[in-house]
């Protein structure tokens, strides 16, 4: 027989193992779902990392997710299945310590899953993305900056409302979420562009769901966008910081410490939104194209026009265009990022909640964009087909004006009955359609 001391030590060892196993078991704390036009995202909030496997079953269509050493306390939160690819979610214990989750589907899907480590306000997460099987095909990215169609076309303007879904962005003192405010401003801008003959808006994000920074760039490219506008309302550690800023991409460092801070904040959005990995090869290639095609110079011209109109709506944080390494601006065409205000500032948060102020911000962005295209028409577009007028300023040359409007010297001479290149300050020239 074993001694009393030996039996006590064995009992202690067994209890230690059991307690250790209990401590290692993960627990599902919550469940969230984000339906998007091209996918449905399911997020499991966990109190510890998990090992999992996923497989697909057919007739009926199902996705099965097995989580090792995981349990659920009580019931999972209920979710709405409207607009999602999921019909019902079921779960049960698998073995002694495992958990099996079954997704009953409305239609066949391609599934992708990955785990995320704690970041910011988020803990451990298991992310499951469901894509329609019929649409899960690779798309070809259009890399040309401008197209040359046979007939006049609309200008295509990509409107990017920052953050969304899993990533709320910055939050104001009253709880206002950046993702909600910027989507409202984006929709106002969309409405204005739709009313402008010769312009067509493309919304990168239409609802409350997340799109990775890389896919935002791809969506603009696939739409053949001539212009990319990203709208934000960030926060700063100092609640007194206020004002509007307009940014373009920087080839090297940021133009200020604040610009660097904001770029780092926006570039980390994928960690909140839930992206498993990042590959900058495409973005680096696009950046090289932008430098080669003078797209950064065009972006600066656009940003200057927009900043000029925004100063009538809100105080400017800086009166000049700023630069930083925003990944979302690497779309290969003129691109700007508008920080409409600091949502961390109580007064600016109050303004951002106002529908009237949202419309004013959208109108200023629209006016600046329209002014840019009037001075820098894109060949082959409807706006470029209209005759324009140019008032001659001191120091201007006919060749310089022709280059600005991308027309030939001969066409300007012909349209204005000019025999030479002599110009008279204050006179108006008719710029012929391209």
KANORCOR-V24092 format. One record per residue. N is the residue number from 1. RES is the residue in three letters. D_LAST is the distance of its C-alpha to the last C-alpha in Angstrom with 2 decimals. Layout:
N RES D_LAST
N RES D_LAST
This chain:
1 UNK 102.75
2 UNK 100.02
3 UNK 100.89
4 UNK 99.68
5 UNK 97.59
6 UNK 95.90
7 UNK 95.13
8 UNK 93.63
9 UNK 91.41
10 UNK 90.23
11 UNK 89.46
12 UNK 87.50
13 UNK 85.50
14 UNK 84.68
15 UNK 83.60
16 UNK 81.46
17 UNK 79.68
18 UNK 79.17
19 UNK 77.84
20 UNK 75.55
21 UNK 74.16
22 UNK 73.67
23 UNK 71.85
24 UNK 69.51
25 UNK 68.58
26 UNK 65.13
27 UNK 64.60
28 UNK 61.65
29 UNK 61.05
30 UNK 58.14
31 UNK 55.54
32 UNK 51.96
33 UNK 49.33
34 UNK 45.54
35 UNK 43.83
36 UNK 40.10
37 UNK 37.72
38 UNK 38.19
39 UNK 41.62
40 UNK 44.78
41 UNK 46.24
42 UNK 49.99
43 UNK 51.46
44 UNK 55.18
45 UNK 56.37
46 UNK 59.35
47 UNK 61.91
48 UNK 62.02
49 UNK 60.16
50 UNK 60.75
51 UNK 60.83
52 UNK 59.37
53 UNK 58.58
54 UNK 56.41
55 UNK 56.53
56 UNK 55.32
57 UNK 57.48
58 UNK 56.60
59 UNK 58.03
60 UNK 57.74
61 UNK 54.80
62 UNK 55.92
63 UNK 55.21
64 UNK 58.35
65 UNK 58.36
66 UNK 61.57
67 UNK 62.11
68 UNK 65.02
69 UNK 67.51
70 UNK 65.68
71 UNK 66.96
72 UNK 65.91
73 UNK 67.95
74 UNK 68.06
75 UNK 65.09
76 UNK 61.42
77 UNK 59.26
78 UNK 57.99
79 UNK 54.26
80 UNK 52.13
81 UNK 51.07
82 UNK 48.43
83 UNK 45.04
84 UNK 46.61
85 UNK 47.50
86 UNK 51.14
87 UNK 53.75
88 UNK 56.65
89 UNK 57.85
90 UNK 61.46
91 UNK 63.43
92 UNK 66.95
93 UNK 69.05
94 UNK 69.01
95 UNK 72.24
96 UNK 73.89
97 UNK 71.00
98 UNK 67.77
99 UNK 65.33
100 UNK 63.50
101 UNK 60.49
102 UNK 59.30
103 UNK 55.93
104 UNK 56.11
105 UNK 52.63
106 UNK 50.82
107 UNK 49.05
108 UNK 48.99
109 UNK 47.32
110 UNK 46.77
111 UNK 48.47
112 UNK 47.99
113 UNK 50.41
114 UNK 51.02
115 UNK 53.03
116 UNK 51.90
117 UNK 54.09
118 UNK 54.58
119 UNK 51.73
120 UNK 51.44
121 UNK 52.90
122 UNK 53.07
123 UNK 56.01
124 UNK 56.31
125 UNK 54.10
126 UNK 53.81
127 UNK 50.34
128 UNK 49.86
129 UNK 46.38
130 UNK 46.21
131 UNK 43.21
132 UNK 43.01
133 UNK 44.30
134 UNK 41.83
135 UNK 38.83
136 UNK 40.23
137 UNK 38.03
138 UNK 36.04
139 UNK 32.30
140 UNK 29.78
141 UNK 27.73
142 UNK 24.01
143 UNK 23.54
144 UNK 19.91
145 UNK 18.03
146 UNK 14.68
147 UNK 14.44
148 UNK 12.24
149 UNK 13.02
150 UNK 12.96
151 UNK 11.75
152 UNK 10.08
153 UNK 12.66
154 UNK 14.29
155 UNK 14.47
156 UNK 17.97
157 UNK 20.23
158 UNK 23.69
159 UNK 26.45
160 UNK 29.61
161 UNK 32.83
162 UNK 35.20
163 UNK 38.60
164 UNK 40.15
165 UNK 43.16
166 UNK 45.63
167 UNK 43.90
168 UNK 44.12
169 UNK 42.58
170 UNK 44.16
171 UNK 46.71
172 UNK 47.42
173 UNK 50.94
174 UNK 51.04
175 UNK 49.99
176 UNK 46.33
177 UNK 44.47
178 UNK 41.11
179 UNK 39.94
180 UNK 40.58
181 UNK 38.93
182 UNK 35.67
183 UNK 35.31
184 UNK 35.66
185 UNK 32.99
186 UNK 30.67
187 UNK 31.30
188 UNK 30.56
189 UNK 27.19
190 UNK 26.56
191 UNK 27.50
192 UNK 25.06
193 UNK 22.07
194 UNK 23.12
195 UNK 23.01
196 UNK 19.42
197 UNK 17.08
198 UNK 14.35
199 UNK 16.80
200 UNK 19.65
201 UNK 22.66
202 UNK 24.83
203 UNK 28.30
204 UNK 29.91
205 UNK 33.30
206 UNK 34.11
207 UNK 37.83
208 UNK 40.72
209 UNK 40.66
210 UNK 39.92
211 UNK 37.14
212 UNK 37.58
213 UNK 35.19
214 UNK 34.33
215 UNK 33.61
216 UNK 31.39
217 UNK 29.18
218 UNK 29.41
219 UNK 28.57
220 UNK 25.27
221 UNK 24.48
222 UNK 25.64
223 UNK 23.46
224 UNK 20.34
225 UNK 19.88
226 UNK 16.97
227 UNK 19.47
228 UNK 23.28
229 UNK 25.41
230 UNK 29.20
231 UNK 31.51
232 UNK 35.08
233 UNK 38.07
234 UNK 40.38
235 UNK 43.90
236 UNK 45.69
237 UNK 49.39
238 UNK 49.65
239 UNK 49.37
240 UNK 48.55
241 UNK 45.16
242 UNK 42.46
243 UNK 38.88
244 UNK 35.32
245 UNK 33.48
246 UNK 30.10
247 UNK 30.19
248 UNK 28.04
249 UNK 29.41
250 UNK 31.67
251 UNK 32.05
252 UNK 35.65
253 UNK 37.74
254 UNK 37.15
255 UNK 36.43
256 UNK 39.62
257 UNK 42.68
258 UNK 41.51
259 UNK 38.14
260 UNK 40.20
261 UNK 42.50
262 UNK 39.78
263 UNK 38.02
264 UNK 41.42
265 UNK 42.05
266 UNK 38.82
267 UNK 39.10
268 UNK 42.62
269 UNK 41.45
270 UNK 41.89
271 UNK 45.58
272 UNK 45.96
273 UNK 43.75
274 UNK 45.58
275 UNK 43.97
276 UNK 46.39
277 UNK 44.63
278 UNK 41.52
279 UNK 39.69
280 UNK 37.16
281 UNK 36.28
282 UNK 33.03
283 UNK 32.14
284 UNK 33.00
285 UNK 30.82
286 UNK 27.85
287 UNK 28.58
288 UNK 28.50
289 UNK 25.04
290 UNK 23.89
291 UNK 25.33
292 UNK 23.90
293 UNK 20.29
294 UNK 20.62
295 UNK 20.47
296 UNK 23.38
297 UNK 21.58
298 UNK 18.80
299 UNK 21.75
300 UNK 23.37
301 UNK 20.48
302 UNK 20.41
303 UNK 24.22
304 UNK 24.43
305 UNK 22.40
306 UNK 24.57
307 UNK 27.72
308 UNK 27.06
309 UNK 27.13
310 UNK 30.01
311 UNK 32.25
312 UNK 32.64
313 UNK 34.04
314 UNK 36.31
315 UNK 37.86
316 UNK 35.92
317 UNK 38.03
318 UNK 36.16
319 UNK 33.67
320 UNK 31.57
321 UNK 29.70
322 UNK 32.23
323 UNK 32.16
324 UNK 34.41
325 UNK 34.70
326 UNK 33.75
327 UNK 33.69
328 UNK 31.55
329 UNK 28.60
330 UNK 28.40
331 UNK 25.79
332 UNK 23.51
333 UNK 20.54
334 UNK 20.31
335 UNK 23.66
336 UNK 25.92
337 UNK 29.44
338 UNK 30.56
339 UNK 34.30
340 UNK 34.57
341 UNK 38.19
342 UNK 41.47
343 UNK 43.19
344 UNK 46.38
345 UNK 46.47
346 UNK 48.42
347 UNK 46.49
348 UNK 43.07
349 UNK 44.40
350 UNK 45.46
351 UNK 41.98
352 UNK 40.35
353 UNK 42.69
354 UNK 41.45
355 UNK 38.99
356 UNK 37.82
357 UNK 37.10
358 UNK 35.33
359 UNK 32.98
360 UNK 32.46
361 UNK 31.57
362 UNK 29.08
363 UNK 27.49
364 UNK 27.18
365 UNK 25.55
366 UNK 23.10
367 UNK 22.32
368 UNK 21.82
369 UNK 19.51
370 UNK 17.33
371 UNK 17.37
372 UNK 16.36
373 UNK 13.20
374 UNK 12.27
375 UNK 12.76
376 UNK 11.51
377 UNK 8.62
378 UNK 8.93
379 UNK 6.37
380 UNK 7.34
381 UNK 8.80
382 UNK 9.53
383 UNK 9.35
384 UNK 5.73
385 UNK 5.49
386 UNK 7.88
387 UNK 8.46
388 UNK 10.41
389 UNK 13.45
390 UNK 14.98
391 UNK 18.71
392 UNK 19.83
393 UNK 22.51
394 UNK 25.31
395 UNK 24.71
396 UNK 20.90
397 UNK 19.49
398 UNK 16.47
399 UNK 15.80
400 UNK 16.26
401 UNK 13.83
402 UNK 11.08
403 UNK 12.20
404 UNK 12.39
405 UNK 8.81
406 UNK 7.80
407 UNK 6.41
408 UNK 9.11
409 UNK 12.15
410 UNK 12.35
411 UNK 9.23
412 UNK 10.79
413 UNK 14.15
414 UNK 13.38
415 UNK 12.01
416 UNK 15.12
417 UNK 17.60
418 UNK 18.45
419 UNK 20.94
420 UNK 21.21
421 UNK 20.10
422 UNK 22.66
423 UNK 21.67
424 UNK 23.90
425 UNK 24.41
426 UNK 23.93
427 UNK 21.65
428 UNK 18.34
429 UNK 15.09
430 UNK 12.27
431 UNK 8.93
432 UNK 6.41
433 UNK 3.79
434 UNK 0.00
